[in-house]
Each structure stands twice: as structure tokens, then as C-alpha cells.
Amino acid sequence: MALKQVYQAENELMANTIKDLLEQSGIPALVHSFQIPAYDGVAQVMRPAWGEVLVEEEDLARAKEIINGFITGETVQDGEADSSITEGDERS
């Protein structure tokens, strides 16, 4: 099971919104926070993002289409992947 970063979120609300959007489209997703609860925001000073949304590698292209359509407000046709969304490192 190889997980790939499909979206880097600047806050928890956006991470969970993207996760819910993907899951409503039939793509299982996972939110991975970079935050350290005991340090209240210190981790965000060291990293420019709150966290990331991860999906299975085989769902990556479709997930990018869905996210891009959501962010731009455009309808994306099946098979039109947009590579402008950052691909992340492989997670295991």
C-alpha cells in the first residue's frame, strides 16, 4: 500500500474539506498533520503547511482532478489530470 501526497493543506479545515471531498467521490483519503499538539503551532513555523492529504497511488490522478476542479471551480472531465498540484513523497 503506497500512499502519495495529493494535497498540502495550510490548515486543518482545508485538509479535512479535501479529505471529505475525495471520500464523497469514492477515493479513500488520509489526513496527516505535521503539528505537534504540545507545542501549539511551533511545527508550522518549521514547515510552511499544516499537514497533507494522502491517497493510494492508483487514485492519485483522479484525486488531483477532483481537487483541482474544487479549487478552481471548474468541472473536470474524466481522464484530464492536472499535474500542477504538488506530488508528495511515497509513504508506507
One Martini backbone bead per residue (centre of mass of N, CA, C, O) as a GRO file, in nm:
protein
   92
    1MET     BB    1   0.085   0.044   0.030
    2ALA     BB    2   0.085   0.348  -0.148
    3LEU     BB    3   0.130   0.672  -0.045
    4LYS     BB    4   0.020   0.997  -0.162
    5GLN     BB    5   0.055   1.321  -0.216
    6VAL     BB    6  -0.219   1.554  -0.310
    7TYR     BB    7  -0.215   1.759  -0.052
    8GLN     BB    8  -0.131   2.082   0.086
    9ALA     BB    9  -0.215   2.216   0.396
   10GLU     BB   10  -0.270   2.520   0.582
   11ASN     BB   11  -0.518   2.366   0.726
   12GLU     BB   12  -0.749   2.168   0.880
   13LEU     BB   13  -1.000   2.242   0.719
   14MET     BB   14  -0.885   2.184   0.434
   15ALA     BB   15  -0.802   1.892   0.477
   16ASN     BB   16  -1.094   1.787   0.548
   17THR     BB   17  -1.233   1.884   0.292
   18ILE     BB   18  -1.068   1.716   0.091
   19LYS     BB   19  -1.122   1.442   0.214
   20ASP     BB   20  -1.432   1.450   0.184
   21LEU     BB   21  -1.439   1.491  -0.121
   22LEU     BB   22  -1.297   1.226  -0.195
   23GLU     BB   23  -1.489   1.029  -0.043
   24GLN     BB   24  -1.746   1.119  -0.208
   25SER     BB   25  -1.579   1.005  -0.478
   26GLY     BB   26  -1.438   0.717  -0.377
   27ILE     BB   27  -1.171   0.824  -0.219
   28PRO     BB   28  -0.948   0.732  -0.015
   29ALA     BB   29  -0.839   0.923   0.280
   30LEU     BB   30  -0.560   1.100   0.447
   31VAL     BB   31  -0.468   1.276   0.736
   32HIS     BB   32  -0.154   1.458   0.786
   33SER     BB   33  -0.004   1.594   1.053
   34PHE     BB   34   0.262   1.829   1.153
   35GLN     BB   35   0.168   1.863   1.431
   36ILE     BB   36   0.235   1.956   1.783
   37PRO     BB   37   0.033   1.984   2.042
   38ALA     BB   38   0.237   2.085   2.276
   39TYR     BB   39   0.345   2.341   2.065
   40ASP     BB   40   0.141   2.529   1.934
   41GLY     BB   41   0.262   2.588   1.608
   42VAL     BB   42   0.571   2.533   1.575
   43ALA     BB   43   0.567   2.343   1.323
   44GLN     BB   44   0.470   2.574   1.123
   45VAL     BB   45   0.739   2.726   1.126
   46MET     BB   46   0.909   2.483   0.999
   47ARG     BB   47   0.643   2.452   0.827
   48PRO     BB   48   0.425   2.576   0.570
   49ALA     BB   49   0.232   2.345   0.676
   50TRP     BB   50  -0.006   2.160   0.842
   51GLY     BB   51  -0.045   1.936   0.604
   52GLU     BB   52  -0.180   1.626   0.456
   53VAL     BB   53  -0.302   1.448   0.172
   54LEU     BB   54  -0.374   1.101   0.125
   55VAL     BB   55  -0.329   0.850  -0.135
   56GLU     BB   56  -0.349   0.622  -0.346
   57GLU     BB   57  -0.167   0.583  -0.624
   58GLU     BB   58  -0.416   0.495  -0.815
   59ASP     BB   59  -0.578   0.780  -0.720
   60LEU     BB   60  -0.415   1.039  -0.789
   61ALA     BB   61  -0.524   1.157  -1.057
   62ARG     BB   62  -0.824   1.184  -0.972
   63ALA     BB   63  -0.775   1.357  -0.719
   64LYS     BB   64  -0.654   1.599  -0.870
   65GLU     BB   65  -0.901   1.665  -1.036
   66ILE     BB   66  -1.094   1.721  -0.802
   67ILE     BB   67  -0.930   1.942  -0.660
   68ASN     BB   68  -0.899   2.137  -0.897
   69GLY     BB   69  -1.202   2.179  -0.940
   70PHE     BB   70  -1.257   2.296  -0.657
   71ILE     BB   71  -1.052   2.536  -0.657
   72THR     BB   72  -1.144   2.659  -0.952
   73GLY     BB   73  -1.454   2.575  -1.031
   74GLU     BB   74  -1.416   2.340  -1.224
   75THR     BB   75  -1.492   2.108  -1.459
   76VAL     BB   76  -1.384   1.771  -1.471
   77GLN     BB   77  -1.289   1.543  -1.684
   78ASP     BB   78  -1.234   1.242  -1.756
   79GLY     BB   79  -0.873   1.206  -1.780
   80GLU     BB   80  -0.795   1.508  -1.658
   81ALA     BB   81  -0.500   1.569  -1.549
   82ASP     BB   82  -0.329   1.775  -1.301
   83SER     BB   83   0.020   1.856  -1.235
   84SER     BB   84   0.010   2.121  -1.037
   85ILE     BB   85  -0.014   1.936  -0.813
   86THR     BB   86   0.153   1.826  -0.558
   87GLU     BB   87   0.382   1.585  -0.523
   88GLY     BB   88   0.471   1.340  -0.308
   89ASP     BB   89   0.586   1.130  -0.104
   90GLU     BB   90   0.631   0.819  -0.023
   91ARG     BB   91   0.429   0.604   0.167
   92SER     BB   92   0.411   0.320   0.425
   0.00000   0.00000   0.00000
